[in-house]
Amino acid sequence: MQQQKAASHAESRMKSSAGSGRLGRDVQQKIGQQLRSMYDDVIKEGVPDRFTEMLRQLDSVDDGSNKGPRE
């Protein structure tokens, strides 16, 4: 019941701002919260060591001082 009420409220907010092509602030915040909860685990995983090493090698190429091994 509460989910239906929240969905109805969100729909009415979207309809009221549909003319301007913008979402209401509360809708934007809700979307942001849901995206953060979905991708929170991905962010916590960090960057794999092999990617860090590749980035380090690319940086050294950009600097003109390629110190890393070439493959």
N, C-alpha and C positions, 0 to 999 in steps of 0.2 A: 504494500500500500504506500509506504513512504517513498519507495523508488519510483512508483508511478507519479506521485505528487512532484518529486524532484524533476523527473523527466518532463512533465507537463510544464513546470515552471521554466525549465531550460528552453523548451520549445517556444513558449510565449516570449521569452527574452530574445531568442533568435529571430522570431517573426517581427518583433518590434524594432529590431536593428537591421532587418533584412534590406530595407530601403537604402541604407547607407553602405551595405556590404560589409559591415563590421559586426563582430560578436560582442555581446555585453561583457563587461569586466568580470562578472561572476562566472560566466561561461568560460572565459579565458583562464581564470584561476582554476576552475575545476579540471579543464583539459590539462593544464600544467601539472596539477597534482597527480592526475592519472598517468601522464607520461613519465613523471619522476618516479612513481612507484613501479612502473613497468621496467624502466631502464636503470634503476638503482643498482641492481646486481651487476650489470654490465660495467658501470662506472667503477664499482668496487674491485673488479677483476684486475684493473690496471693494464699496462701495456706490456705485451710479451717481450722478453729480452731480445729476441731476434729482430723485432721491429725497432727497438731502441738502438740496436747496433746498426741497422740499415739507416736510420735517421742520422746517427753519428757520422756514418760514411758519407751520406749526402751532404751534410754540413761541411765536411772537410773538402769535398769536391767543390762546393760553392766558394770556399775560402781559398781554393787553389793549392791546398796543402794536403792532398790525398794521402793520408797515413794508413788507412785501412786496407785490408787485402782486397784485391780485385778478383771477381769471379766471372 
